[in-house]
Amino acid sequence: MNHKKILNWSVTVSLAGFLFGFDTAVISGADRPIQDLWGHSDLFHGVFIMSMALWGTVIGALFGGIPCDKWGRKKTLSWIGILYLVSALGSALALDPYSFSLLRFVGGLGVGASSVAAPTYISEIAPAKNRGSLVILYQFNIVFGILIAYVSNYLLGSIGANAWRWMLGVEAIPALAYVAMVSKVPESPRWLILKRNAEKMARDIITSINPGADAQAEILAIKEGHPPAEKVKLFSSKYKLPVILAFLLAFFNQFSGINFVIYYTPRIFESAGLEANAALLSTAGIGITNLVFTMLGIYLIDRVGRKRLMLIGSYGYILSLGLVSYTFFSGDLGGIQVPVYLFLFIAAHAIGQGAVIWVFISEIFPNQVRAYGQAFGSFVHWIIAASITLAMPYVLGKFNGGPIFAFFAVMMVLQLMFVLFIMPETKGKSLEQLEHELLDSRVTGRKG
């Protein structure tokens, strides 16, 4: 097995996650300067400036499976890089809020499509024994991209009145590099076999990955039960279990409160009695904690398995969210308790849901519908993320942290039940083996 070559391709493709993270976070540096420049209302600013990329992400995730299947994983990944490039340069040069919003929407399309194409591609070229640690590189790069965006914004923030344009435009550099790099990776052999019936090209790639393997046997295993011309529908009884698993995992990912915490951390800390400067410093700690425990997740995911990481994360969620809720209800605010508990929450997320979601969804769908299944899971994730993000300013105006964090804690108790009684273990199994097991299983009584 040529592990070096597989690692190189996986790292290259996972850089779509870096652009994802960078594009998502970089807008924070342009937030206030843009509103001051164009003088629009808070409502207009929220809908057309700050959240437009997020709605592009929803659309990109919903339809990302179509180009993945029609054009291939590699070509889709290349076009994702071009979307990022156009969005970065266009939004940096925009002369009015409407063109700016449109170009941020274009970048959001890239974010959503990348959450479909990148995990799908990596899962299809990776060997079973380390598929998890390779797919999770995508999540690591998201977290890393967020941190680099914050650092970049800080470094560029003092260069003048148009600093926000440089903050947004600098993304063009990694986007251009990514387009050049991804052009060097091969197409997914599974896509070549099942969607193009290009066995010779697939055989060459399989042999390149594993010179000692019986390439023809692998091709036959991939083709088994899947005639090239077969038309498939994701929402059929045949794929009921994978669809339910993807929906529930994505649903619980967002109902942990992760986006609420990430987007509104300074406000949460200030409501807990911290001064503004201390709140900002604690926010930086959230980012560092996220990166460190994501790295731990990379180390553990193929050693202890997806299900065990989800159990660890679920217990950590329940404990941390419960403690934050209790602190708000008791009124014992002003100390370091809430930041410490939220660091624990971020650690639980990074090692649990953060590490598992893109890996697990990319594994559980059969070869013929993997891209559409990944798109479905990503869409559920992003539509709930967008809805929670838009609803939270209203909710925060009505309630303090006590009932909000108690609600998320209850949702994580339900996630724990899902992990214990429904979620299967996928560690160390080939995609074809998982296909046979999951299509033959019932939703209830599933053994991990």
C-alpha positions in Angstrom: 0.0 0.0 0.0 1.4 3.4 -1.0 0.5 5.3 2.1 2.6 8.3 1.2 0.6 8.8 -2.1 -2.8 8.3 -0.4 -1.8 10.8 2.4 -0.6 13.3 -0.2 -3.9 13.1 -2.1 -6.0 13.3 1.1 -4.1 16.3 2.4 -4.5 18.1 -0.9 -8.3 17.5 -1.1 -8.8 18.3 2.6 -7.4 21.8 1.9 -10.9 22.5 0.7 -11.7 22.5 4.4 -9.1 25.1 5.0 -10.8 27.4 2.5 -14.1 26.5 4.1 -12.9 27.6 7.6 -11.1 30.7 6.3 -14.1 31.9 4.2 -16.5 31.3 7.1 -14.4 33.2 9.7 -12.8 36.0 7.6 -16.1 38.0 7.4 -15.8 38.8 11.1 -13.0 41.3 10.3 -15.2 43.0 7.6 -18.4 43.1 9.7 -18.3 46.6 11.2 -16.3 48.4 8.5 -18.8 47.3 5.8 -21.8 48.5 7.8 -20.1 51.8 8.5 -19.1 52.2 4.8 -22.5 51.5 3.3 -24.7 52.6 6.2 -27.4 50.0 6.0 -29.6 48.8 8.8 -28.9 46.0 11.2 -31.5 43.8 9.6 -30.1 44.4 6.1 -26.6 43.8 7.4 -27.6 40.5 9.0 -29.5 39.2 6.1 -27.5 40.4 3.1 -24.0 40.8 4.4 -23.3 38.4 7.3 -25.6 35.4 6.6 -25.6 35.3 2.7 -22.6 33.0 2.6 -24.4 30.7 5.0 -27.4 30.4 2.7 -25.0 29.7 -0.2 -23.6 26.9 1.9 -27.1 25.4 2.4 -27.7 25.4 -1.4 -24.2 24.1 -2.2 -24.7 21.2 0.2 -28.2 20.4 -1.1 -27.1 20.2 -4.7 -23.4 19.2 -4.2 -24.1 15.6 -5.0 -25.2 16.3 -8.5 -21.8 17.5 -9.9 -20.0 14.9 -7.8 -21.9 12.2 -9.7 -22.2 13.8 -13.1 -18.7 15.3 -13.5 -16.7 13.4 -10.9 -15.2 14.1 -7.5 -12.0 15.6 -8.9 -13.6 18.1 -11.3 -16.1 19.2 -8.7 -13.3 19.8 -6.2 -11.5 22.0 -8.9 -14.7 24.0 -9.5 -15.0 24.5 -5.7 -11.6 26.1 -5.7 -12.6 28.4 -8.5 -15.8 29.4 -6.6 -13.6 30.4 -3.6 -11.2 32.3 -5.9 -14.0 34.3 -7.6 -15.7 35.0 -4.2 -12.5 36.2 -2.6 -11.5 38.6 -5.4 -15.0 39.7 -6.2 -16.1 40.5 -2.6 -12.8 42.4 -2.0 -13.5 44.6 -5.0 -17.2 45.0 -4.6 -18.5 48.5 -4.9 -22.0 48.0 -3.4 -23.7 45.7 -0.9 -25.7 43.8 -3.5 -22.7 42.6 -5.6 -20.9 41.9 -2.3 -23.7 39.7 -1.1 -23.9 37.8 -4.4 -20.2 37.1 -4.3 -20.3 36.0 -0.7 -23.2 33.7 -1.7 -20.8 32.2 -4.4 -18.2 31.5 -1.7 -20.9 29.8 0.3 -21.8 27.5 -2.6 -18.1 26.4 -2.5 -18.3 25.8 1.3 -21.5 23.6 1.0 -20.2 21.7 -2.0 -16.8 21.0 -0.4 -18.6 19.4 2.6 -20.0 16.9 0.1 -17.1 16.4 -2.4 -14.0 16.3 -0.1 -15.2 13.7 2.5 -16.6 11.6 -0.3 -13.4 11.6 -2.3 -11.1 10.9 0.7 -13.3 8.0 1.9 -13.3 6.4 -1.5 -9.5 6.4 -1.9 -8.5 5.6 1.8 -7.8 2.1 3.1 -10.3 1.0 5.7 -7.8 0.9 8.6 -7.0 4.6 8.5 -9.9 6.0 6.6 -11.2 7.9 9.7 -7.9 9.8 10.3 -7.7 10.7 6.6 -11.2 12.0 6.3 -11.0 13.9 9.5 -8.2 16.0 8.0 -11.0 17.9 6.3 -12.4 18.9 9.8 -8.9 19.7 11.0 -8.4 22.1 8.1 -11.7 23.8 8.8 -10.6 24.5 12.3 -7.1 25.5 11.2 -8.6 27.8 8.5 -10.7 29.6 11.1 -7.7 30.3 13.2 -5.6 31.5 10.3 -8.5 33.8 9.2 -8.5 35.4 12.7 -4.7 35.8 12.6 -4.8 37.3 9.1 -7.6 39.7 10.1 -5.5 40.8 13.0 -2.4 41.4 10.9 -4.2 43.3 8.2 -6.5 45.2 10.5 -4.2 48.2 10.9 -3.3 48.9 7.2 -6.0 51.5 6.6 -9.6 52.3 5.7 -9.7 49.5 3.1 -8.2 46.8 5.3 -11.4 44.8 5.1 -10.9 44.4 1.3 -7.4 43.0 1.9 -8.8 40.6 4.6 -11.3 39.2 2.1 -9.1 39.3 -0.9 -6.1 37.5 0.6 -8.1 34.2 0.4 -7.5 34.2 -3.3 -3.9 33.1 -2.6 -4.7 29.8 -1.0 -7.7 29.3 -3.3 -5.4 29.6 -6.4 -2.9 27.3 -4.8 -5.6 24.7 -4.1 -6.9 24.8 -7.7 -3.4 24.0 -8.9 -2.8 21.3 -6.4 -6.1 19.5 -6.8 -5.5 19.2 -10.5 -2.7 16.7 -9.7 -4.9 14.2 -7.8 -6.5 11.3 -9.7 -10.2 10.7 -10.0 -11.9 8.4 -7.5 -11.7 4.8 -8.8 -15.1 4.0 -7.4 -16.7 6.8 -9.4 -14.9 5.7 -12.5 -16.2 2.2 -12.2 -19.8 2.9 -11.2 -20.5 6.1 -13.0 -18.3 5.9 -16.1 -17.6 2.2 -16.4 -13.9 3.2 -16.9 -12.4 0.0 -15.5 -8.9 0.5 -17.1 -8.5 4.0 -15.6 -9.7 2.7 -12.3 -7.4 -0.3 -12.4 -4.4 2.0 -13.0 -5.3 4.1 -10.0 -5.9 1.1 -7.8 -2.5 -0.4 -8.8 -0.9 3.0 -8.2 -2.3 3.0 -4.7 -1.5 -0.6 -3.9 0.9 -2.2 -6.4 0.6 -5.7 -4.7 -3.2 -5.8 -4.7 -5.5 -7.8 -7.0 -7.0 -4.9 -8.8 -9.5 -6.9 -10.7 -10.8 -8.4 -7.5 -11.2 -5.0 -6.0 -13.1 -3.8 -9.1 -15.4 -6.8 -8.9 -16.1 -6.1 -5.2 -17.0 -2.5 -6.1 -19.2 -3.5 -8.9 -21.0 -6.2 -7.0 -24.7 -5.5 -6.9 -24.3 -2.2 -8.8 -24.7 -2.5 -12.5 -23.2 0.7 -14.1 -26.5 1.7 -15.7 -28.5 1.2 -12.5 -30.7 4.1 -11.6 -30.9 4.6 -7.8 -33.0 6.8 -5.5 -31.6 7.8 -2.2 -35.0 8.1 -0.5 -36.1 4.5 -0.9 -36.7 1.8 1.6 -33.4 0.2 0.6 -31.4 3.1 2.0 -33.6 3.8 4.9 -31.0 3.1 7.6 -28.2 5.2 6.2 -30.5 8.1 5.6 -31.8 8.0 9.2 -28.3 7.7 10.6 -27.1 10.7 8.5 -30.1 12.8 9.5 -29.8 12.1 13.2 -26.0 12.6 13.4 -26.3 16.0 11.5 -29.4 17.0 13.6 -27.7 16.3 16.9 -24.5 18.0 15.7 -26.3 21.4 15.5 -28.6 20.8 18.5 -25.5 20.5 20.7 -25.4 24.3 20.4 -22.0 24.4 18.8 -22.8 27.2 16.3 -24.5 29.2 19.0 -21.4 29.0 21.1 -19.0 29.7 18.2 -20.9 32.7 16.8 -22.0 34.2 20.1 -19.1 33.5 22.4 -18.3 37.1 23.3 -21.9 37.8 24.1 -22.2 34.7 26.2 -19.1 35.6 28.2 -20.2 39.2 28.7 -23.6 38.0 29.9 -21.7 35.7 32.4 -20.1 38.8 33.9 -16.8 39.0 32.0 -15.6 42.4 30.8 -15.3 42.9 27.0 -11.5 42.4 26.9 -11.6 39.3 29.0 -14.5 38.0 26.8 -12.4 38.4 23.6 -9.4 36.7 25.2 -11.6 33.8 26.3 -12.9 33.6 22.7 -9.3 33.0 21.5 -9.1 30.1 24.0 -12.2 28.5 22.3 -10.3 28.4 19.0 -7.2 27.0 20.5 -9.1 24.3 22.4 -11.0 23.4 19.2 -7.7 22.9 17.3 -6.0 20.9 20.1 -8.8 18.4 20.6 -9.4 18.1 16.9 -5.8 16.9 16.6 -6.5 14.4 19.4 -9.6 13.2 17.5 -7.3 12.5 14.4 -5.1 10.4 16.6 -8.0 8.4 18.2 -10.7 7.9 15.5 -9.1 4.8 13.9 -7.8 3.5 17.2 -10.9 3.6 19.4 -13.6 4.0 16.7 -16.3 6.5 15.8 -18.9 5.3 18.3 -16.6 5.5 21.3 -15.6 9.1 20.4 -19.3 10.0 20.1 -19.9 8.5 23.6 -17.0 10.5 25.1 -18.3 13.6 23.4 -21.9 13.0 24.5 -20.9 12.7 28.2 -18.7 15.8 27.8 -21.6 17.7 26.2 -24.1 16.8 29.0 -21.6 17.6 31.8 -20.4 21.0 30.3 -23.8 22.2 29.1 -25.4 21.2 32.4 -22.8 23.1 34.4 -23.2 26.2 32.3 -26.9 26.1 32.7 -26.7 25.6 36.4 -24.3 28.6 36.7 -26.7 30.9 35.0 -29.7 29.6 37.0 -27.8 30.0 40.3 -26.7 33.5 39.4 -23.1 32.7 40.5 -21.6 34.7 37.6 -18.5 36.9 37.2 -15.9 34.3 37.7 -14.1 31.9 35.3 -16.6 29.1 35.6 -18.5 29.7 32.4 -15.3 30.0 30.2 -13.9 26.9 31.7 -17.1 24.9 31.2 -17.3 26.2 27.6 -13.7 25.1 27.0 -14.9 21.6 28.2 -17.8 21.9 25.8 -15.6 22.7 22.8 -13.2 19.9 23.7 -16.2 17.4 23.9 -17.4 18.6 20.5 -14.0 18.5 18.8 -13.2 15.0 19.9 -16.8 13.8 19.4 -19.2 15.2 16.8 -16.5 17.5 15.2 -14.2 14.5 14.6 -16.9 12.0 13.6 -19.6 13.7 11.5 -17.9 14.0 8.1 -16.2 10.7 8.5 -19.3 8.7 9.5 -21.6 10.2 6.8 -19.0 9.5 4.1 -18.8 5.9 5.2 -22.4 4.8 5.7 -23.9 5.3 2.2 -23.4 2.7 -0.6 -21.0 3.5 -3.5 -23.9 4.3 -5.9 -25.5 7.0 -3.7 -22.6 8.2 -1.6 -22.4 11.6 -3.1 -26.2 12.2 -2.7 -26.1 10.8 0.8 -23.2 13.1 1.8 -25.2 16.0 0.2 -28.2 15.0 2.3 -26.3 14.9 5.6 -24.5 18.2 4.8 -27.8 19.9 3.9 -29.4 18.8 7.2 -26.4 20.1 9.1 -26.3 23.5 7.3 -30.0 24.2 7.2 -30.2 23.6 11.0 -27.0 25.7 11.5 -28.5 28.6 9.5 -31.8 28.4 11.3 -30.3 28.3 14.8 -27.9 31.2 13.9 -30.7 33.4 12.7 -33.0 32.5 15.6 -30.5 33.0 18.5 -30.5 36.8 18.6 -34.3 36.7 19.3 -33.9 33.8 21.8 -31.1 35.7 23.6 -33.4 38.7 23.9 -36.0 36.5 25.7 -33.9 34.2 27.8 -30.6 34.1 29.7 -28.1 31.3 29.4 -29.9 29.0 32.0 -32.8 27.7 29.9 -30.9 27.9 26.6 -28.0 25.7 27.8 -30.5 23.4 29.6 -32.3 22.8 26.3 -29.0 21.9 24.5 -28.1 19.6 27.4 -31.4 17.7 27.1 -30.8 17.3 23.3 -27.4 15.8 24.1 -29.1 13.2 26.4 -31.1 12.2 23.4 -27.9 12.1 21.3 -26.5 9.7 23.9 -29.5 7.4 23.5 -28.9 7.5 19.7 -25.2 6.6 20.1 -25.9 3.8 22.6 -28.8 2.1 20.8 -28.8 3.0 17.1 -25.4 4.2 15.8 -23.2 1.4 14.4 -19.4 1.2 14.5 -17.7 1.7 11.1 -14.0 1.5 12.2 -11.8 -0.8 10.1 -14.4 -2.0 7.7 -14.3 -1.5 3.9 -17.0 0.6 2.3 -18.4 -2.5 0.5 -18.5 -4.4 3.9 -20.4 -1.5 5.5 -22.8 -1.4 2.6 -23.7 -5.1 3.1 -24.1 -4.7 6.9 -26.1 -1.5 6.9 -28.5 -2.5 4.1 -29.2 -5.7 5.8 -29.8 -4.2 9.2 -32.8 -2.8 11.0 -32.8 0.6 12.7 -33.7 -0.8 16.1 -31.6 -3.3 17.9 -28.5 -2.3 16.0 -25.3 -3.6 17.6 -22.1 -1.4 17.5 
